[in-house]
Amino acid sequence: MPARPRRTLLAAAAALALAGCAGTSAAEQPPPGAGPVTGGTIVYGHQQEPACVFGGWIEQAYLSTQVLDALTSLDEDGRVVPWLARSWEQSPDGLSWTFHLREGVRFTDGTALTAAVVAHNIEHWVEGGNSTAKVWLDGYYDSATAVDDLTLRIHLGKPYPRLAENLAQGYSGIQSQQALQTRTAEENCEAPIGSGAFVVDHWDRGEEIVLRRNEDYTSPPANARHTGPAYVERIRWRFVPDGTTRVASLRAGETDAIYDVPAVDYADLGRDGYTELKHVTAGRPQQLSFNTQRGPFTDERVRKAFAAGLDRRALVETIGRGVIPYEGNGAVSRSTPGYSREAAEAHSFDLDTANRLLDEAGWTGRDEDGTRTRGGERLSVLLPYNSGTIINADGASILQGVQQQAKATGFDVRLVPVPPSGFFAGEYSRPDERDIAVGYWTSVTAGILWVNWRPGTEDWPNGNNAAFYDDPALGELIDRANQTADPAAQEALYRQAQELIADRALSIGLFDRLSTLAVSPSLQGVWQENAQGGPVFYDARFVR
């Protein structure tokens, strides 16, 4: 669990009382039997507090989507639709994209949205202002220029036909250039200036971020449910790390919506009339990557033995209670275009196979607790995980199940919960610090394979290659897929890459990463954006 102590319901309730009651105030209550109302404050219980509102982590993307508009959005079918860009086209050679911007959009500091501003944002990302946006563009992006005030051209070194989809991710929100150039880094961290439906009012660290309505909002995405300013006046985005406390706060009416619904509570909340939303994020699922550079997993037989010794499906289905989907594919999740079912089914539960492979690899001895040995060395492996953020409470239970199941074939799995502060500071990130890495990476395409498996070089290291596996042939295959314009041909290449990863047992899947919401019946119109599953409160309004 995180370093932050678990909060009791009493403590959470006291904190929420200080923030005021959920929903509309008494003065704002409509007469009995009235329908939707305009105004009020949404109290939302989220489990994680990011370092900044804008940045490269999904928890920041969820927040920044409320404040910053992006060039594009995705509809429910995953198709790209306009947002700040009203239209776009790719050149015949695939080496440039032209985006035509909406007229009349202004940031909340009064400055205008122009092509030059968007170009400045993109340059800011690739120069270090957003590490996640940068890794998506690395190897493809060359420059961005303003053709005129409302025409942006992005120049590429290699074709990148899924660029418009990738720009729909919350990491790609556009900020005021004036704010980026004149405010401090801390100011832009805590309250970025965008053109979005809400603005940051204030941030009480450790408690909540308060967002207030942008009264002049004119630029919702094409898949929004209305136009003009948001219906509600404010959002109190509260940080409630404990899942049980979040659920209790919703039932008590202290919050109007909560995120990351524990699997044990999901069915009951639905039966009791709460609206539940669930989004299986595309990209890399929650998976285990094996260290191929040092330790026992440099031997492919040992990797395959570990995979064969786990009944992953039964484990996930038991703990996940039908809410958390089992995912066998360690490369991409089932909601990702180009998903390979063959890769997902590559390693089935088979204790005989697991034991045979370990015998063949020379791990034939056993010590007093059943751990296999070879030449006096124990088959002990280290699995650190980011506790409470990348891995929630349900995920931690699944990892504990992995630990128990692996004992049957003689693995001693040492689980190390790492506080977020240590994890994001780089602890357990080097080959000599871990044997297995666990985690996900959201995406809208199978291009996430490039981020996770691109070979690293001295001049261009890849810190996102959790298996430390540098294979130029695999990298070339993924790169070729990224550049392929025909969707069917592209997806076939992506599937080849996934099947290679599965065949070598470089990574095995555990479960699909979910974004879940539970919403009070008195709050309607909440939906999840389709790039990463974050909550959208722009269309939400209270009903009494």
C-alpha positions as CSV (number, residue, x, y, z in Angstrom):
1,M,0.0,0.0,0.0
2,P,1.1,3.6,-0.4
3,A,3.1,5.4,2.3
4,R,0.0,7.5,3.0
5,P,-2.0,5.8,5.9
6,R,-5.3,4.2,5.3
7,R,-8.2,6.6,6.0
8,T,-11.2,5.5,8.0
9,L,-14.7,6.4,6.9
10,L,-15.0,8.8,9.8
11,A,-11.9,10.7,8.7
12,A,-13.1,10.8,5.1
13,A,-16.5,12.0,6.2
14,A,-15.0,14.8,8.3
15,A,-12.8,15.9,5.4
16,L,-15.8,15.9,3.0
17,A,-17.9,17.9,5.5
18,L,-15.3,20.6,5.4
19,A,-15.7,20.7,1.7
20,G,-19.5,21.1,1.9
21,C,-22.2,18.7,1.0
22,A,-22.3,16.9,-2.3
23,G,-24.5,18.1,-5.1
24,T,-26.4,21.3,-5.1
25,S,-26.6,23.5,-2.0
26,A,-29.8,23.9,0.0
27,A,-30.4,27.3,-1.7
28,E,-30.0,25.7,-5.1
29,Q,-32.4,22.8,-4.5
30,P,-35.2,22.7,-7.1
31,P,-38.8,22.0,-6.1
32,P,-39.7,18.3,-5.5
33,G,-40.2,16.5,-8.7
34,A,-38.2,18.9,-10.8
35,G,-35.9,17.6,-13.6
36,P,-32.3,18.4,-14.5
37,V,-30.9,21.6,-13.0
38,T,-28.0,23.8,-13.9
39,G,-25.5,24.6,-11.2
40,G,-24.2,22.7,-8.1
41,T,-21.0,21.1,-7.1
42,I,-19.9,17.6,-8.0
43,V,-18.0,15.9,-5.2
44,Y,-15.9,13.2,-6.9
45,G,-13.8,10.6,-5.0
46,H,-10.6,9.6,-6.8
47,Q,-8.0,7.3,-5.4
48,Q,-4.7,8.9,-6.5
49,E,-3.2,12.3,-6.3
50,P,-0.8,13.2,-9.1
51,A,2.2,15.5,-8.8
52,C,0.8,17.9,-11.4
53,V,-2.5,18.5,-13.2
54,F,-0.8,18.2,-16.5
55,G,1.8,15.5,-17.4
56,G,2.5,12.1,-18.8
57,W,0.7,9.9,-16.3
58,I,-2.9,8.8,-16.8
59,E,-4.0,10.2,-13.5
60,Q,-2.8,13.6,-14.7
61,A,-4.6,13.0,-18.1
62,Y,-7.9,12.4,-16.2
63,L,-7.5,15.8,-14.6
64,S,-6.1,17.7,-17.5
65,T,-8.9,16.6,-19.8
66,Q,-11.3,18.7,-17.6
67,V,-9.1,21.8,-18.1
68,L,-7.3,21.4,-21.4
69,D,-8.8,20.7,-24.8
70,A,-6.9,18.5,-27.3
71,L,-6.8,18.6,-31.1
72,T,-8.9,15.4,-31.5
73,S,-11.2,13.1,-29.6
74,L,-12.4,9.5,-30.0
75,D,-16.0,8.4,-30.3
76,E,-17.4,5.3,-28.9
77,D,-16.3,3.3,-31.9
78,G,-12.7,4.5,-31.6
79,R,-13.0,6.8,-34.6
80,V,-11.2,10.2,-34.5
81,V,-13.6,13.2,-34.3
82,P,-12.9,16.9,-34.2
83,W,-12.1,18.9,-31.1
84,L,-9.7,21.9,-31.4
85,A,-9.0,20.7,-34.9
86,R,-12.1,20.9,-37.1
87,S,-10.5,18.8,-39.8
88,W,-7.1,17.4,-40.9
89,E,-5.4,15.5,-43.7
90,Q,-2.2,13.5,-44.3
91,S,0.1,14.2,-47.3
92,P,0.3,11.4,-49.9
93,D,3.8,10.5,-48.8
94,G,2.7,10.3,-45.2
95,L,5.4,12.8,-44.1
96,S,3.2,15.7,-43.1
97,W,-0.2,16.3,-41.4
98,T,-2.2,19.5,-41.7
99,F,-4.6,20.4,-39.0
100,H,-7.2,23.1,-39.5
101,L,-8.1,24.7,-36.1
102,R,-11.5,26.1,-34.9
103,E,-12.0,29.8,-35.0
104,G,-12.6,32.0,-32.0
105,V,-11.2,29.7,-29.3
106,R,-9.5,31.5,-26.4
107,F,-7.6,30.3,-23.4
108,T,-8.8,31.3,-20.0
109,D,-6.0,33.9,-19.8
110,G,-7.6,35.6,-22.7
111,T,-5.1,34.6,-25.4
112,A,-6.2,33.1,-28.7
113,L,-5.7,29.6,-29.9
114,T,-3.5,29.7,-33.0
115,A,-1.5,27.2,-35.0
116,A,1.7,28.8,-33.6
117,V,0.5,28.1,-30.1
118,V,-0.2,24.5,-30.9
119,A,3.3,24.2,-32.5
120,H,4.8,25.6,-29.4
121,N,3.0,23.0,-27.3
122,I,4.3,20.2,-29.4
123,E,7.9,21.5,-29.2
124,H,7.4,21.9,-25.5
125,W,6.5,18.2,-25.2
126,V,9.4,16.8,-27.2
127,E,11.9,19.1,-25.4
128,G,11.0,17.5,-22.1
129,G,7.7,19.1,-21.1
130,N,5.8,15.9,-21.4
131,S,7.7,12.6,-21.4
132,T,4.8,10.5,-22.5
133,A,3.9,12.6,-25.5
134,K,7.5,12.6,-26.4
135,V,7.9,8.8,-26.4
136,W,4.9,8.5,-28.7
137,L,6.5,11.0,-31.2
138,D,10.1,9.8,-30.8
139,G,11.5,8.5,-34.1
140,Y,8.7,10.0,-36.2
141,Y,8.3,13.7,-35.3
142,D,10.5,16.3,-37.0
143,S,8.9,19.7,-36.5
144,A,5.6,21.7,-36.3
145,T,5.0,24.9,-38.1
146,A,2.1,27.4,-38.5
147,V,1.1,27.8,-42.1
148,D,-1.3,30.6,-41.0
149,D,-3.2,31.5,-37.8
150,L,-5.5,28.5,-38.0
151,T,-3.4,26.0,-40.1
152,L,-0.9,23.8,-38.4
153,R,1.5,21.5,-40.2
154,I,3.3,18.6,-38.5
155,H,6.4,17.3,-40.3
156,L,7.5,13.8,-39.8
157,G,10.7,11.9,-40.6
158,K,8.8,8.7,-41.2
159,P,5.1,8.1,-41.9
160,Y,2.8,7.8,-38.8
161,P,-0.7,7.1,-40.0
162,R,-2.2,6.9,-36.5
163,L,-1.1,10.3,-35.4
164,A,-4.6,11.8,-35.2
165,E,-5.7,8.9,-32.9
166,N,-2.7,9.3,-30.6
167,L,-3.3,13.1,-30.2
168,A,-6.7,12.2,-28.7
169,Q,-5.0,11.0,-25.5
170,G,-5.2,13.2,-22.4
171,Y,-1.4,13.8,-22.5
172,S,-1.9,16.0,-25.5
173,G,-4.0,18.8,-24.0
174,I,-3.1,22.3,-25.4
175,Q,-2.0,25.0,-23.0
176,S,-1.7,28.8,-23.4
177,Q,1.7,29.6,-24.9
178,Q,1.8,32.8,-22.8
179,A,1.3,30.8,-19.7
180,L,4.0,28.3,-20.6
181,Q,6.4,31.1,-21.3
182,T,5.7,33.6,-18.5
183,R,4.5,31.5,-15.5
184,T,6.7,29.4,-13.3
185,A,6.9,25.6,-13.8
186,E,5.1,25.2,-10.4
187,E,2.2,27.4,-11.5
188,N,1.8,25.5,-14.8
189,C,2.0,22.3,-12.8
190,E,-0.7,23.1,-10.3
191,A,-3.0,25.2,-12.5
192,P,-2.3,24.8,-16.3
193,I,-4.1,27.4,-18.5
194,G,-6.2,25.8,-21.2
195,S,-9.3,26.5,-23.1
196,G,-11.3,23.7,-21.4
197,A,-14.7,23.4,-19.7
198,F,-13.2,24.0,-16.2
199,V,-10.3,25.9,-14.7
200,V,-8.3,25.1,-11.6
201,D,-9.6,27.2,-8.7
202,H,-7.2,25.8,-6.0
203,W,-5.4,22.7,-4.8
204,D,-5.4,21.6,-1.2
205,R,-2.5,19.1,-1.3
206,G,-3.4,15.8,0.1
207,E,-7.2,16.6,0.1
208,E,-8.6,17.9,-3.2
209,I,-8.4,20.0,-6.3
210,V,-11.3,22.3,-6.9
211,L,-12.3,23.0,-10.5
212,R,-14.7,25.8,-11.4
213,R,-16.7,26.2,-14.6
214,N,-15.3,28.2,-17.5
215,E,-18.2,30.5,-18.2
216,D,-16.9,31.3,-21.7
217,Y,-16.4,27.8,-22.9
218,T,-17.0,27.3,-26.6
219,S,-15.0,24.3,-27.8
220,P,-16.4,20.9,-26.7
221,P,-15.3,17.8,-28.7
222,A,-17.7,16.7,-31.5
223,N,-18.8,13.7,-29.3
224,A,-19.9,15.8,-26.4
225,R,-23.6,15.9,-25.5
226,H,-24.1,19.6,-25.6
227,T,-22.4,22.9,-26.4
228,G,-21.7,26.0,-24.3
229,P,-20.4,26.0,-20.7
230,A,-20.7,23.0,-18.4
231,Y,-23.9,22.5,-16.5
232,V,-22.3,22.3,-13.0
233,E,-20.5,25.1,-11.4
234,R,-17.7,23.2,-9.6
235,I,-16.0,19.9,-9.2
236,R,-14.3,18.9,-5.9
237,W,-11.9,16.3,-7.1
238,R,-11.1,14.6,-3.8
239,F,-8.3,12.1,-3.1
240,V,-9.6,9.1,-1.2
241,P,-7.0,6.3,-1.4
242,D,-9.0,3.5,0.3
243,G,-11.6,1.8,-1.9
244,T,-13.9,0.8,1.0
245,T,-13.9,4.5,2.1
246,R,-14.8,5.7,-1.4
247,V,-17.7,3.3,-1.7
248,A,-19.0,4.2,1.8
249,S,-18.8,7.9,1.0
250,L,-20.9,7.3,-2.2
251,R,-23.5,5.4,-0.3
252,A,-23.6,8.1,2.5
253,G,-24.2,10.8,-0.1
254,E,-20.9,12.5,0.7
255,T,-19.6,12.0,-2.9
256,D,-21.6,12.0,-6.1
257,A,-19.2,9.8,-8.1
258,I,-16.2,7.6,-7.3
259,Y,-13.5,6.1,-9.3
260,D,-11.9,2.6,-9.2
261,V,-14.8,0.6,-7.7
262,P,-13.5,-2.4,-5.8
263,A,-14.6,-5.7,-7.5
264,V,-16.2,-6.9,-4.3
265,D,-18.6,-3.8,-4.3
266,Y,-19.3,-3.6,-8.0
267,A,-22.4,-5.8,-8.3
268,D,-24.0,-4.5,-5.2
269,L,-23.7,-0.9,-6.2
270,G,-25.3,-1.7,-9.6
271,R,-28.2,-3.5,-7.9
272,D,-28.7,-0.6,-5.6
273,G,-29.3,1.9,-8.4
274,Y,-25.9,3.5,-8.8
275,T,-24.9,4.1,-12.4
276,E,-21.7,2.1,-13.2
277,L,-19.3,2.8,-16.1
278,K,-16.5,0.5,-17.1
279,H,-13.8,1.1,-19.7
280,V,-11.2,-1.5,-20.7
281,T,-8.3,0.7,-21.6
282,A,-6.5,-0.1,-24.8
283,G,-2.7,-0.5,-24.8
284,R,-0.6,-2.6,-22.6
285,P,-2.6,-4.6,-19.9
286,Q,-1.4,-5.3,-16.4
287,Q,1.3,-7.8,-17.2
288,L,4.5,-9.3,-15.9
289,S,7.8,-8.5,-17.9
290,F,10.8,-10.7,-17.2
291,N,14.3,-9.4,-16.8
292,T,16.1,-10.8,-19.8
293,Q,19.4,-9.1,-19.1
294,R,20.3,-10.5,-15.6
295,G,19.1,-13.3,-13.3
296,P,17.2,-16.6,-13.8
297,F,14.8,-15.2,-16.4
298,T,17.6,-14.8,-19.0
299,D,16.8,-18.4,-19.7
300,E,13.7,-18.7,-21.8
301,R,12.9,-22.1,-20.2
302,V,12.6,-20.5,-16.8
303,R,10.3,-17.7,-18.2
304,K,8.1,-20.3,-19.8
305,A,8.1,-22.4,-16.6
306,F,7.0,-19.5,-14.5
307,A,4.1,-18.8,-17.0
308,A,3.1,-22.5,-17.1
309,G,3.0,-22.7,-13.3
310,L,0.4,-20.0,-13.0
311,D,-3.4,-20.5,-13.3
312,R,-3.8,-16.9,-14.2
313,R,-7.3,-17.1,-15.4
314,A,-8.7,-18.8,-12.3
315,L,-6.8,-16.3,-10.1
316,V,-8.1,-13.2,-11.9
317,E,-11.7,-14.5,-12.2
318,T,-11.7,-15.4,-8.5
319,I,-10.4,-12.1,-7.2
320,G,-12.0,-10.0,-10.0
321,R,-15.5,-11.4,-9.4
322,G,-16.4,-11.1,-13.0
323,V,-15.5,-7.4,-13.1
324,I,-11.8,-7.5,-13.9
325,P,-11.2,-9.3,-17.2
326,Y,-8.5,-11.9,-17.4
327,E,-5.9,-11.0,-20.0
328,G,-3.3,-13.6,-21.2
329,N,-1.6,-11.3,-23.8
330,G,1.3,-9.5,-22.2
331,A,1.7,-7.1,-25.1
332,V,-1.6,-5.4,-25.7
333,S,-5.1,-5.7,-24.2
334,R,-8.2,-7.0,-26.0
335,S,-9.6,-3.5,-26.6
336,T,-6.6,-2.6,-28.7
337,P,-6.9,-2.7,-32.5
338,G,-4.7,-5.5,-33.9
339,Y,-5.0,-7.6,-30.8
340,S,-3.7,-11.2,-31.1
341,R,-5.8,-13.9,-29.6
342,E,-3.0,-16.4,-30.4
343,A,-0.6,-14.5,-28.2
344,A,-3.2,-14.4,-25.5
345,E,-3.4,-18.2,-25.5
346,A,0.3,-18.9,-25.7
347,H,1.0,-20.1,-22.2
348,S,-1.6,-22.3,-20.5
349,F,-1.5,-23.6,-17.0
350,D,0.4,-26.9,-17.0
351,L,2.4,-27.9,-13.9
352,D,4.0,-30.8,-15.6
353,T,5.4,-28.6,-18.3
354,A,6.6,-26.0,-15.7
355,N,8.4,-28.7,-13.7
356,R,10.0,-30.3,-16.8
357,L,11.3,-26.9,-18.0
358,L,12.9,-26.1,-14.7
359,D,14.5,-29.5,-14.6
360,E,15.9,-28.9,-18.1
361,A,17.3,-25.6,-17.0
362,G,19.2,-27.2,-14.1
363,W,17.0,-26.1,-11.2
364,T,16.7,-29.7,-9.9
365,G,17.2,-29.2,-6.2
366,R,14.8,-28.2,-3.5
367,D,15.5,-26.6,-0.1
368,E,13.6,-27.1,3.1
369,D,10.7,-24.7,2.1
370,G,10.4,-26.2,-1.4
371,T,12.2,-23.5,-3.3
372,R,14.2,-24.9,-6.2
373,T,18.0,-24.7,-6.2
374,R,20.9,-25.0,-8.6
375,G,24.5,-25.1,-7.5
376,G,23.5,-23.7,-4.1
377,E,21.5,-20.8,-5.5
378,R,17.8,-20.5,-4.6
379,L,15.3,-19.7,-7.3
380,S,14.3,-16.5,-5.6
381,V,13.0,-13.6,-7.7
382,L,12.1,-10.1,-6.9
383,L,8.8,-8.5,-8.0
384,P,8.5,-4.9,-6.9
385,Y,5.2,-3.0,-7.6
386,N,3.9,0.5,-7.3
387,S,1.5,0.1,-4.5
388,G,-1.8,2.0,-4.5
389,T,-1.2,3.7,-7.9
390,I,-0.2,1.4,-10.8
391,I,-1.4,-1.5,-8.7
392,N,-4.6,-1.0,-6.7
393,A,-5.9,-3.2,-3.9
394,D,-7.4,-5.8,-6.3
395,G,-4.2,-5.9,-8.3
396,A,-2.2,-6.4,-5.1
397,S,-4.4,-9.4,-4.2
398,I,-3.8,-10.9,-7.7
399,L,0.0,-10.5,-7.2
400,Q,-0.2,-12.3,-3.9
401,G,-2.0,-15.1,-5.7
402,V,0.8,-15.2,-8.2
403,Q,3.3,-15.5,-5.4
404,Q,1.4,-18.4,-3.9
405,Q,0.8,-20.3,-7.1
406,A,4.5,-19.9,-8.1
407,K,5.5,-21.8,-5.0
408,A,4.1,-25.1,-6.4
409,T,6.9,-25.2,-9.0
410,G,9.6,-23.9,-6.7
411,F,9.8,-20.2,-7.3
412,D,10.3,-18.0,-4.2
413,V,8.6,-14.7,-5.4
414,R,9.5,-11.8,-3.1
415,L,6.8,-9.0,-3.5
416,V,8.0,-5.5,-2.7
417,P,5.3,-2.8,-2.4
418,V,7.0,0.5,-3.4
419,P,5.5,3.8,-2.4
420,P,4.6,6.1,-5.4
421,S,7.3,8.6,-4.4
422,G,10.0,5.9,-4.7
423,F,8.6,4.3,-7.8
424,F,8.4,7.6,-9.7
425,A,11.8,8.5,-8.5
426,G,13.2,5.5,-10.3
427,E,13.5,2.9,-7.6
428,Y,13.7,-0.7,-8.9
429,S,14.1,0.5,-12.5
430,R,17.5,-1.0,-13.3
431,P,18.3,-4.6,-14.4
432,D,20.2,-5.3,-11.2
433,E,17.2,-4.2,-9.0
434,R,14.4,-6.6,-10.1
435,D,13.6,-9.9,-11.8
436,I,10.0,-9.1,-12.8
437,A,8.2,-5.8,-13.6
438,V,4.5,-5.4,-13.4
439,G,2.4,-2.6,-14.9
440,Y,0.4,-1.2,-17.7
441,W,0.6,1.5,-20.3
442,T,-2.6,3.0,-21.8
443,S,-2.8,3.6,-25.5
444,V,-5.3,3.9,-28.3
445,T,-3.3,1.8,-30.8
446,A,-1.0,-1.2,-30.8
447,G,1.8,1.4,-31.4
448,I,2.4,1.0,-27.7
449,L,4.6,-1.9,-28.8
450,W,7.1,0.7,-30.1
451,V,7.1,2.5,-26.7
452,N,7.6,-0.8,-24.7
453,W,9.8,-2.8,-27.0
454,R,11.9,-0.3,-29.0
455,P,15.6,-1.4,-28.7
456,G,17.6,1.1,-26.6
457,T,21.0,2.4,-27.7
458,E,23.5,4.5,-25.8
459,D,22.4,7.6,-27.7
460,W,18.7,6.7,-27.5
461,P,18.0,4.6,-24.4
462,N,14.5,3.1,-23.9
463,G,13.6,3.2,-20.2
464,N,10.2,1.9,-21.0
465,N,11.5,-1.5,-22.1
466,A,10.7,-3.3,-18.9
467,A,12.2,-6.6,-20.0
468,F,15.5,-5.0,-21.0
469,Y,15.1,-6.9,-24.3
470,D,16.9,-5.3,-27.2
471,D,16.0,-7.1,-30.4
472,P,16.5,-5.0,-33.6
473,A,14.3,-7.4,-35.6
474,L,11.4,-7.0,-33.2
475,G,11.9,-3.2,-33.3
476,E,12.0,-3.2,-37.0
477,L,8.7,-5.2,-37.2
478,I,6.9,-2.8,-34.9
479,D,8.4,0.3,-36.7
480,R,7.2,-1.1,-40.0
481,A,3.7,-1.6,-38.5
482,N,3.6,1.9,-37.2
483,Q,4.4,3.3,-40.7
484,T,1.8,1.1,-42.5
485,A,-1.2,3.0,-43.7
486,D,-3.5,0.1,-44.6
487,P,-5.3,-0.8,-41.3
488,A,-5.5,-4.6,-42.1
489,A,-1.9,-4.8,-43.1
490,Q,-0.8,-2.8,-40.1
491,E,-2.8,-4.9,-37.6
492,A,-1.3,-8.1,-39.1
493,L,2.2,-6.8,-38.4
494,Y,1.2,-5.8,-34.9
495,R,-0.1,-9.3,-34.3
496,Q,3.2,-10.8,-35.5
497,A,5.1,-8.7,-33.0
498,Q,2.8,-9.8,-30.2
499,E,3.2,-13.4,-31.1
500,L,7.0,-13.1,-31.1
501,I,6.8,-11.6,-27.6
502,A,4.5,-14.4,-26.5
503,D,6.6,-17.1,-28.1
504,R,9.7,-16.0,-26.3
505,A,7.8,-15.5,-23.0
506,L,9.1,-12.0,-22.6
507,S,5.9,-10.8,-21.0
508,I,2.7,-12.5,-19.9
509,G,-0.6,-10.9,-19.2
510,L,-2.6,-10.9,-16.0
511,F,-5.7,-8.7,-16.4
512,D,-7.0,-5.8,-18.5
513,R,-6.6,-2.4,-16.9
514,L,-10.0,-0.9,-16.1
515,S,-11.3,2.5,-15.5
516,T,-14.5,2.2,-13.4
517,L,-16.9,4.7,-12.1
518,A,-20.0,4.5,-9.8
519,V,-22.3,7.5,-10.0
520,S,-25.2,8.6,-7.8
521,P,-28.7,8.4,-9.4
522,S,-29.0,12.1,-8.7
523,L,-26.1,12.9,-11.1
524,Q,-26.7,12.2,-14.8
525,G,-24.7,12.7,-18.0
526,V,-21.3,11.5,-16.7
527,W,-19.4,9.6,-19.4
528,Q,-16.0,8.2,-20.0
529,E,-13.7,9.6,-22.8
530,N,-12.8,6.9,-25.2
531,A,-9.0,7.3,-25.3
532,Q,-8.2,6.4,-21.7
533,G,-11.5,6.0,-19.9
534,G,-11.3,9.1,-17.8
535,P,-14.4,10.7,-16.4
536,V,-16.1,13.5,-18.3
537,F,-18.1,15.9,-16.2
538,Y,-18.7,18.5,-18.9
539,D,-22.2,17.1,-19.7
540,A,-23.1,16.1,-16.1
541,R,-26.0,17.7,-14.3
542,F,-28.0,17.0,-11.2
543,V,-31.5,15.7,-11.2
544,R,-33.7,16.1,-8.2
